[in-house]
Amino acid sequence: MLFIAIFASCYSSLLAQIDTPLSVSDSLVADTIWTTSTRFGINFNQAAFSDNWTGGAVNSVAFSGLFNYLTSYQRGSWSWDNTVDLLYGVINNQGQGIRKSQDRIFLDSKVGYDISEDWNGYGSLNFLTQFAPGFRYVALPSGREDGVRISNLLAPAFLTLSLGFEYMPNKNFSLRLSPFSPRITIVNDTTLYNNLESSMNGTAYGVESREGETIRYEWLAFQLLMSWNKSITENIGFQARYLTFTNYEQLSFDQIDHRLDLTITAKLTQYINVNFSGIALYDFDQTEELQFSQLIGVGILLSREKAVVD
């Protein structure tokens, strides 16, 4: 929570500088350019069936919301980019109650310095966690299911500092290569340790569960982060983010973390859209198998882009 407070404080402070007049010395520097992009969406899905429906289905209602905010600052060879990516969704299947379907908090702040037309050196800090508890459901002899909590806010959470080089051939694509990328893993809910399969190996999301620890430090590590935002057509947009993380002290092919986030959005009208989102995740500290999630929804998407030159 301390990181979020610091991030918000710095972010608000710098945003306040947008309307501050340049001094005489500042006017001699190359133009300062601020660009912002805001996306807010609400998706809703509903299915209902009569009691004699022979296809065998259940009534359901699903709701999800997303908020994505990007702001970039450019002055001369210096740049500062920030991303806030929030996503949360729930589904209510008849007879099962309300369950979480999507949950993500991703914050990223990066300072860069141009060293060529397409390359820059950078330092970044990013934070990944979730809003609400997550459950694994176990079938009971009665036929009902019991929810076993396996994740929570800040359980896990990942705070990563990266220093390296970034390749940006255009405004839609970026590739960050960070040979020095220490990461802190936080699991502040120790009650999860009894519910996770990985706790049988003495760890929970990589944190030493047998010792009752809540934090794990990985100082020597490599991180790669690739982002691609592309307008396929005037009404169809594609977003992809791939992240891989390697601990030098445990350098093994099967212990390299991978995460791929994909989103495709198609506009039906100015505000109504259909979107598909999917996540593929491999993290040896969570499970030895590849994890998947996907969601298709219809909803409202509001977006705005703005550029300011001082």
N, C-alpha and C positions, 0 to 999 in steps of 0.2 A: 504493500500500500504506500510505503514511503516513496518508491520510484514513481508511482502514478501521481502523487502529489507534486513531486519535483518536476515531472514532465509537464503537468498542467500549468504549474507556475511559470516555468520558462516559456512555454508555448504562448500563454496569455500575454506575457511581458513583451515578447517579440512581435506578436500581432499588433499590440498597441503602437508599435513604432511605424506602422504602415502610414499613418496620417501625420507623422512628425516631419516637419520641413527639413530639408537637407541643409547642412551648414555650408559655408563657403568652401571649406576644404573638401567636404563630401561631393560638392558639385564638380570637382575636378576628376572624380573617379567615374568609371563607366556607369551607365544607368543601372539603377537598382530595379529589378523586376520581381514582382510577387505574382505567382499564379496559384489559384485555388480551384479545387474540384470537390463538389459535394454530391453525394448520392444517398437518398433515403428511400427505403422500399418496405412495403407491407404485402405479404402474400397470404392468401386464404384458400384452403381446399376443403371441400365437404362432399361426403358420399352418404347416400341413404338408400335402403332397400326395404321392400315389403317383407312381412313375416313369411310369405310363401315363395320368396325368391329362391329358385332352384340352383342358382349359380354358387351358393354358399359364400356369403360375405357378411361383413359387419358394418354398421353405421360408424362413421368417423368424421371428425372435424380436426383440421390442422391449421395452425397459425404460425407465421414467422416474420421477423422484422430484421432489417439490416441497415447499418449506417456506415458509410465510407467517406472519409474526409482526407484529402491530400492537399498539402500546401508546399510550395517551393519558393525559395529565395535565391536570387542570383545577383552577385555584384562582382564584376571583373571575373577573376578566376575562382572566386569562392562561391559555394552553393550550400544551401541548407534545406533538406527535404524531410517532411514529417508525414506519417501515415497513421490514421486511426481507423481500424477495421473491426466493426462489431457485428455480431450475428447471434440471433437467438430464436429458437422455434420450439413449439410444443405440439403434441398430437393427442387427441382423445378418442381412443377406440372403444366402442361399446363393450362393457364388461371388464375393461382393463384400467380405466381411469386415465388421468392426464400423465403423459410421459414426455420427457425432453427428446427433441429430434435433432436440434442443432444448437451449438453453443461455442462461441469464440470471442476472445478479447485479444487483439493484436495491436501493439503500439510500436512504432519504429521512428527513430530520429537519426539522421545522418548528416554529417558535415563533410563536404568534399572540396578538393582543390584540383583544378584542371592541370594536367601535365602534358596533354596533347589534345588533339581534336576529339578523340573518342575515349580517352582514358583519363581517370583522375584518381588521386589518392584519397582515402576516406577513413573516417572513424564513425562507428554507429553503435547505437544501443537499442535493442529491441526486447520486447516483453510479451510473453504469450501465456494466457491462462483461460479461465472460463467463468461464467457468471454464477452458475447454480450447481447443486449436487448432481452427480450422474450415478445411475444404478444398473446393476446386473440382475436380471430377473430369473428366479429359480422356481420351477414348477413344484407345487405341493401335492400331497396325495389327494387332497380335496378337489384338485383340478384348478385351483386358483394359483396365482403367482405371488411370490414374496420378493420385494425389492431389496437388494443388498447394495449399500452405498459403496462405490469404488472410486469416486472422484469428487472434488468440491472446488469452491473458489480458493485459489492459491494452493491447490492440491490436485494435480501438480501445477507449478508455475515455472517458467523458464526465463531468466534474465541473462542476456548475452551481450557482451561487449566485443566488437569486431574492429580490427585494424587491417587495412589491406588496400586493394586496388579494384576499381570498378570500370567496366567496359560499357559505354553508352553510345552506340552508333546513331541512335535517334531517340525521340522522346517516348517511344512506345516500349523500348526494350532496355533492360539493364542486367548486367551480370556482375555480382560482387564476389571477389575471391579474397578470403581472409585467412592467411596462414597463422595469425594469432587471434584466437577467438575464445577467450575464457567464458565459461557459462556457470551460472548458479541455478541449481534445481531446488525448488522449494516444495515441501509436502507438510503443510502446517496442520493437517488433520491426521493424527496418529491412529485414530480409530479405524482408518482405512487399512492398516497393516494386516489386520486379521481377515480382510475380505478379498485381497488381491492374490492372484495365482503366483505372481512374482515374489510375494513375501515368503513363499516356501524356500526361495533361494537366498533369503536374508536381506532382500532389498524391496523397496516400493518406489517405482519410477526411478530407480537408480540410487535412492537414498537408503542408507543402512537401517533397515527396519528393526533388526535384532537389537540394535543399540539404542533404539528410541530416538534417533536423529531426525531432524526436520529439514536439514539443508545439506546439499552436496556441492562441493566445489570441483570444477574441472578447469584447471588453469592452462594446460597445454592442449590446444585443440585447433582444428581447422573448420571453417564454415564456408559454404557456397550458397548464395541466394540469387535466384534468377526470377525476374518479373517480366511479364509480357502482357501489355494491354493493347488490343487491336480491334478496330472497327472492321468487321468482315464485310458488311454492307452498311448502308445508311441506317438501317434499323436493327442490325444484329451486332452485338459487341461480345468480345471474348477476353477473358482475363485468366491468367495463369501465374501461379507462384510456386516455385520449387525450392526446397530447402534441404541441404544435407549437412550433417554435423559429424565430425570424427574426432575422437579423443586419441591423441598421440600415445598416451600411456596404455591404451587398450586397443592398439591398432590391429583390427581383425575385420575381414570383409563382412562377417555376419553381425558385427556390432556397430556398423555405420548407420546412423539415423537418416531416414528419408521421409519427406512430407511433400505431397503435391496437392495443391488446391486449384480447382478449375471452376469457372463460372461462365455460362453462356446466357446472355440476355437478349431476347427478341421483343421489340416494341410492336404491339398491335395497334395502339393509338399513341397520342402524345404522352399519356400517362399510364396506360394499361400495358402490361408486359407479361411475357412468359419467360421463366428462367429455370435453368438447370445448374445445380451446383454439386460438386463431388469432391471427396477427399480420399486420398490413398496415403496410408501411414505405415511405416515400418520403424519400430523402436524396440530394440532388444530388451531394454529395461522394463518394457510393459508386457510384451508377449513375443514369442518367437515367430509368430505368424503375421502375415500382411493384413492390415485392417482397411476396411472400406466403409464409406458412407456416401449417400446420394439423396438428392431431393429435387423434385420438379414441382413448380408452383406457378400460380397465376396471381398477379397482384398489381399494386400501384408502385411506380418508380418515379421519383422526382429527382432531377439532377440539375446542377448549375455549375458553370465554369466562369472564372473571372481572372483577369490579368490587370495588374497595376504597375505602371512605370513611373518612377520618381525621377 
